[in-house]
Amino acid sequence: MADQLNMGNLSLSESQHAPRQNGNGGFVRSAYIPPHARGSARGPAPMDGAPPMNGHYDGPRPGYGAGRGGGGGGWGGAPTFTPRGGNGFDRNAYGNPGHGGQQARGSGDGQWKDGKHIPGPSNPRIERELFGIPNDPNVQHSGINFEKYDDIPVEASGQGVPEPVTTFANPPLDDHLISNIELSGYKVPTPVQKYSIPIVMGGRDLMACAQTGSGKTGGFLFPILAQAFQNGPSATPMQTGMARQRKAYPTSLILAPTRELVSQIYDEARKFSYRSWVRPCVVYGGADIGHQLRQIERGCDLLVATPGRLVDLIERGRISLQNIKYLVLDEADRMLDMGFEPQIRR
């Protein structure tokens, strides 16, 4: 025929299964070649008839049985399946691409040892994932340059309101947190951060109202993480019984109304807790709860959650609020409008 059908640069004439012309001017149909045997040095010889219907696979399938440590043998033979193969579940792979996007303990995270916070080693791959490439014009960084916005009016009410901070410095912040803030692109505190940092670190309750993009997330994450880095983790209560399920005891809880917002807060928490002992987790409805349970089983120090999924996990006995020191209600008015008041009160 004059024209050829071309899909993905593969024409019909290029197919290894297409009939081939023999020396007598006729066509010979090629034998069927199973996917696992295509491209190998040896294969079944061409034949004029149809391939036999009882053919079997003589080797593992690429990308399936071979990657899982077995799968050899024909359909009629006993397979030599070996669990935990190359593509099997690996707890230490958590945080690598394709394994949930979070970093596992023991893979470069920091630790709390002998009453001191010991940051983990730098990881260039994780840094690119979290912070991007420095000075990349195609990437919008978290930090906003508020150097020209010192004149923005801020109304702070209450008794004994502490003086605002003007720089990211120790004190009151932790040196390791300051390094992560710099990696995120922040130069100076935003107007809301200038007041929220000393108020929260002073053990005061705070209600803040500011426009979108004004740095409210950093406004509550900075003081929470700074004190976590300085004071270390809380003791985990002894779990009774022989249950295999591990209950998480986070020390910080951040509630937000939607999965989009909790995901954004979680991404920021990962940046500011990079290389520290603090392990953030996120849970929300509409996603695989089994995957989320596996994440919190590996440790959960700072939990970002939607109210409905949080109540579900509490009822399942997988999360305890016994060790909570900090509670953040982000967009609290919206959560009330969406009918989350019963879950919040619980």
C-alpha positions as CSV (number, residue, x, y, z in Angstrom):
1,M,0.0,0.0,0.0
2,A,1.2,3.5,-0.7
3,D,0.7,5.0,2.8
4,Q,1.8,3.6,6.1
5,L,0.3,4.1,9.5
6,N,2.8,5.7,11.9
7,M,2.2,5.7,15.6
8,G,5.0,7.0,17.9
9,N,7.6,6.7,15.0
10,L,6.8,3.0,14.7
11,S,5.4,2.0,11.3
12,L,3.7,-1.3,10.5
13,S,6.6,-2.3,8.3
14,E,8.9,-2.1,11.3
15,S,7.0,-4.5,13.5
16,Q,8.8,-7.7,14.3
17,H,5.4,-9.5,14.0
18,A,4.6,-8.3,10.6
19,P,4.7,-11.0,7.7
20,R,8.0,-11.1,5.9
21,Q,8.5,-11.8,2.2
22,N,10.4,-14.9,1.3
23,G,12.5,-15.6,-1.7
24,N,9.6,-17.0,-3.7
25,G,7.6,-13.8,-3.6
26,G,5.3,-15.1,-0.9
27,F,4.9,-14.1,2.8
28,V,6.0,-16.0,5.8
29,R,4.4,-15.3,9.2
30,S,7.0,-14.9,12.0
31,A,6.6,-17.0,15.1
32,Y,5.1,-15.3,18.1
33,I,7.8,-14.1,20.4
34,P,6.8,-13.5,24.1
35,P,7.6,-10.1,25.5
36,H,10.3,-11.5,27.8
37,A,12.2,-13.1,24.9
38,R,12.0,-10.2,22.4
39,G,15.4,-8.8,21.6
40,S,17.3,-11.8,22.9
41,A,20.0,-13.5,20.9
42,R,18.1,-16.7,20.3
43,G,14.4,-17.1,19.5
44,P,12.0,-19.4,17.8
45,A,12.5,-19.9,14.1
46,P,9.9,-18.5,11.6
47,M,7.2,-20.8,10.5
48,D,4.4,-20.8,8.0
49,G,1.6,-21.8,10.4
50,A,0.2,-20.1,13.5
51,P,2.3,-20.3,16.7
52,P,1.4,-23.2,19.1
53,M,-1.2,-22.4,21.7
54,N,0.6,-24.2,24.5
55,G,3.8,-22.1,24.4
56,H,5.2,-21.1,27.8
57,Y,7.5,-18.4,29.2
58,D,11.0,-19.6,29.9
59,G,12.2,-16.7,31.9
60,P,11.2,-13.9,34.2
61,R,9.3,-10.9,32.8
62,P,11.4,-7.7,32.6
63,G,10.2,-5.1,35.1
64,Y,7.9,-7.6,36.9
65,G,9.2,-10.9,38.2
66,A,12.8,-10.1,37.5
67,G,12.6,-6.9,39.5
68,R,11.0,-8.7,42.4
69,G,13.7,-11.3,42.8
70,G,12.2,-14.2,41.0
71,G,9.4,-15.3,38.7
72,G,11.3,-17.7,36.5
73,G,9.9,-20.9,35.2
74,G,7.1,-21.6,32.8
75,W,3.4,-21.4,33.4
76,G,3.3,-25.1,34.3
77,G,6.4,-25.0,36.5
78,A,6.8,-23.8,40.1
79,P,7.9,-20.2,40.2
80,T,11.0,-19.3,42.2
81,F,9.5,-16.2,43.8
82,T,11.6,-14.4,46.3
83,P,9.9,-11.7,48.4
84,R,11.5,-8.4,49.1
85,G,13.2,-8.2,45.7
86,G,14.7,-5.2,44.0
87,N,11.4,-3.5,43.6
88,G,10.0,-4.7,46.9
89,F,9.1,-2.5,49.8
90,D,12.1,-1.0,51.5
91,R,11.6,1.0,54.7
92,N,15.0,2.7,54.2
93,A,13.9,3.9,50.8
94,Y,11.4,6.2,52.3
95,G,12.0,9.7,51.1
96,N,13.6,8.6,47.8
97,P,11.7,9.4,44.5
98,G,8.7,7.2,44.2
99,H,8.5,6.4,47.9
100,G,6.2,9.2,49.2
101,G,8.5,12.2,49.0
102,Q,9.5,12.2,52.7
103,Q,12.9,11.4,54.2
104,A,13.2,8.5,56.6
105,R,15.0,8.6,60.0
106,G,18.5,7.2,59.6
107,S,18.8,8.6,56.0
108,G,20.5,11.9,56.8
109,D,18.1,13.4,59.3
110,G,19.3,14.9,62.5
111,Q,18.9,13.5,66.0
112,W,18.5,14.4,69.6
113,K,21.4,12.9,71.6
114,D,22.6,13.6,75.1
115,G,20.4,16.6,75.4
116,K,21.7,18.2,72.2
117,H,20.3,18.7,68.7
118,I,22.7,17.2,66.2
119,P,21.7,18.2,62.6
120,G,22.2,15.6,59.9
121,P,24.6,15.9,57.0
122,S,23.6,18.0,53.9
123,N,21.9,16.1,51.1
124,P,22.2,18.0,47.8
125,R,19.4,16.0,46.2
126,I,17.0,16.7,49.0
127,E,18.0,20.4,49.0
128,R,17.2,20.7,45.3
129,E,13.9,19.0,45.9
130,L,12.9,21.2,48.9
131,F,14.5,24.6,48.0
132,G,15.2,24.4,44.3
133,I,18.3,25.8,42.6
134,P,19.5,29.1,44.1
135,N,18.8,32.2,42.0
136,D,16.8,30.1,39.5
137,P,14.5,32.7,37.8
138,N,12.1,30.0,36.7
139,V,11.4,28.9,40.3
140,Q,9.3,30.9,42.8
141,H,10.9,30.6,46.2
142,S,9.1,30.7,49.5
143,G,10.8,33.8,50.7
144,I,9.3,37.2,50.0
145,N,11.4,40.3,50.1
146,F,9.7,42.5,52.6
147,E,12.6,44.9,53.1
148,K,10.6,47.6,51.4
149,Y,7.5,47.0,53.5
150,D,8.7,48.1,57.0
151,D,6.0,50.8,57.0
152,I,3.1,48.3,56.8
153,P,1.0,49.0,59.9
154,V,0.7,46.1,62.4
155,E,-1.8,46.3,65.2
156,A,-0.8,44.2,68.2
157,S,-3.2,44.1,71.1
158,G,-3.0,42.4,74.5
159,Q,-1.2,42.9,77.8
160,G,2.6,42.9,77.8
161,V,3.0,42.5,74.0
162,P,6.7,41.8,73.4
163,E,8.8,43.9,71.1
164,P,8.9,42.7,67.5
165,V,12.0,41.1,66.1
166,T,13.7,42.7,63.0
167,T,16.1,40.0,61.9
168,F,16.4,36.2,61.9
169,A,18.9,35.9,64.7
170,N,19.8,33.7,67.7
171,P,18.3,34.5,70.1
172,P,15.4,34.0,69.8
173,L,15.7,31.5,66.9
174,D,17.8,28.4,66.6
175,D,20.9,28.5,64.4
176,H,19.9,25.5,62.5
177,L,16.5,26.9,61.8
178,I,18.1,30.2,60.6
179,S,20.1,28.2,58.1
180,N,17.0,26.6,56.7
181,I,15.2,29.9,56.6
182,E,18.1,31.3,54.5
183,L,17.9,28.3,52.2
184,S,14.2,29.0,51.7
185,G,14.9,32.5,50.5
186,Y,13.8,34.6,53.4
187,K,15.9,37.7,54.1
188,V,14.1,39.5,56.8
189,P,11.0,38.6,58.8
190,T,7.7,39.6,57.3
191,P,5.5,42.0,59.3
192,V,3.4,39.2,60.8
193,Q,6.5,37.2,61.6
194,K,8.1,40.1,63.4
195,Y,5.4,39.9,66.1
196,S,4.4,36.2,66.0
197,I,7.9,34.9,66.7
198,P,8.4,36.6,70.1
199,I,4.8,36.1,71.1
200,V,4.7,32.3,70.5
201,M,8.2,31.8,71.9
202,G,7.0,33.6,75.0
203,G,4.4,31.0,75.6
204,R,1.5,33.3,74.7
205,D,-1.6,32.5,72.7
206,L,-1.9,34.3,69.4
207,M,-4.5,35.1,66.9
208,A,-3.2,36.6,63.7
209,C,-4.9,38.0,60.6
210,A,-2.9,38.8,57.5
211,Q,-3.3,38.7,53.8
212,T,-2.4,35.7,51.7
213,G,1.4,35.5,50.9
214,S,2.3,37.5,54.0
215,G,4.3,34.7,55.7
216,K,1.7,33.4,58.2
217,T,2.9,29.8,57.8
218,G,6.4,30.8,58.7
219,G,4.9,32.9,61.4
220,F,3.8,29.9,63.4
221,L,6.4,27.3,62.1
222,F,9.4,29.4,63.0
223,P,8.8,29.7,66.8
224,I,7.4,26.1,67.1
225,L,10.5,24.6,65.4
226,A,12.9,26.8,67.1
227,Q,11.7,25.6,70.5
228,A,11.6,22.0,69.3
229,F,15.3,22.3,68.2
230,Q,16.2,23.8,71.6
231,N,14.2,21.6,73.9
232,G,14.2,18.2,72.1
233,P,11.4,15.6,71.9
234,S,8.9,14.8,74.6
235,A,9.0,11.3,76.2
236,T,6.6,8.9,74.5
237,P,4.2,7.2,76.9
238,M,4.6,3.4,77.3
239,Q,2.2,1.5,75.0
240,T,0.5,-1.4,76.7
241,G,-0.6,-4.6,75.1
242,M,0.9,-6.6,72.3
243,A,-0.5,-4.5,69.4
244,R,1.7,-4.4,66.4
245,Q,0.3,-1.0,65.4
246,R,2.4,1.9,66.5
247,K,0.7,5.0,67.9
248,A,2.1,8.4,67.0
249,Y,2.5,11.1,69.7
250,P,3.1,14.4,67.9
251,T,4.1,17.4,69.9
252,S,2.7,20.0,67.4
253,L,-0.6,19.8,65.6
254,I,-1.7,22.1,62.7
255,L,-5.2,21.9,61.5
256,A,-6.4,23.3,58.2
257,P,-9.7,22.8,56.2
258,T,-8.5,21.4,52.9
259,R,-6.0,18.9,51.5
260,E,-4.4,21.6,49.4
261,L,-3.7,23.8,52.4
262,V,-2.4,21.1,54.6
263,S,-0.1,19.9,51.8
264,Q,1.3,23.4,51.4
265,I,1.9,23.7,55.1
266,Y,3.5,20.3,55.1
267,D,5.9,21.3,52.3
268,E,6.9,24.4,54.2
269,A,7.4,22.3,57.4
270,R,9.7,19.9,55.5
271,K,11.9,22.9,54.4
272,F,12.3,24.4,57.9
273,S,12.8,21.0,59.6
274,Y,15.4,19.9,57.0
275,R,18.3,18.0,58.7
276,S,16.7,18.2,62.1
277,W,15.3,15.6,64.5
278,V,11.7,16.9,63.8
279,R,9.8,14.7,61.4
280,P,6.6,16.3,59.9
281,C,3.7,14.2,58.6
282,V,0.5,15.1,56.8
283,V,-2.9,13.3,56.8
284,Y,-6.1,14.3,54.9
285,G,-9.2,12.7,53.6
286,G,-9.6,11.5,50.0
287,A,-6.2,9.7,50.0
288,D,-5.1,6.2,50.8
289,I,-5.2,6.0,54.5
290,G,-3.0,2.9,54.5
291,H,-0.2,4.9,53.0
292,Q,-0.7,7.7,55.6
293,L,-0.6,5.2,58.4
294,R,2.7,3.8,57.2
295,Q,4.1,7.3,57.3
296,I,3.1,8.2,60.8
297,E,4.3,4.8,62.0
298,R,7.8,5.8,61.1
299,G,7.6,8.7,63.5
300,C,5.5,11.9,63.6
301,D,6.7,14.9,65.6
302,L,4.8,17.6,63.8
303,L,1.4,16.7,62.3
304,V,-0.5,18.7,59.7
305,A,-4.1,17.4,59.3
306,T,-7.6,18.1,58.2
307,P,-10.1,17.7,61.0
308,G,-12.0,14.8,59.6
309,R,-9.0,12.6,58.9
310,L,-7.5,13.5,62.3
311,V,-10.6,12.3,64.2
312,D,-10.6,9.1,62.1
313,L,-7.0,8.3,63.1
314,I,-7.7,9.1,66.7
315,E,-10.6,6.7,66.8
316,R,-8.5,4.1,65.2
317,G,-6.0,4.5,68.0
318,R,-3.2,5.5,65.6
319,I,-2.7,9.1,66.9
320,S,-2.6,10.4,70.4
321,L,-2.8,14.1,71.3
322,Q,-1.4,13.4,74.8
323,N,2.0,15.1,74.0
324,I,0.6,18.1,72.1
325,K,2.4,21.4,73.1
326,Y,1.4,23.6,70.2
327,L,-2.0,23.8,68.4
328,V,-2.5,25.8,65.3
329,L,-5.8,26.4,63.6
330,D,-5.1,27.8,60.1
331,E,-8.0,29.5,58.5
332,A,-10.1,28.7,61.5
333,D,-13.1,30.7,60.2
334,R,-13.2,28.7,57.1
335,M,-13.1,25.4,59.0
336,L,-16.2,26.6,61.0
337,D,-17.9,27.6,57.8
338,M,-17.3,24.1,56.4
339,G,-18.9,22.5,59.5
340,F,-15.8,21.2,61.2
341,E,-16.7,22.6,64.6
342,P,-17.6,19.2,66.1
343,Q,-14.3,17.6,65.0
344,I,-12.3,20.6,66.3
345,R,-14.1,20.6,69.7
346,R,-13.2,16.9,70.1
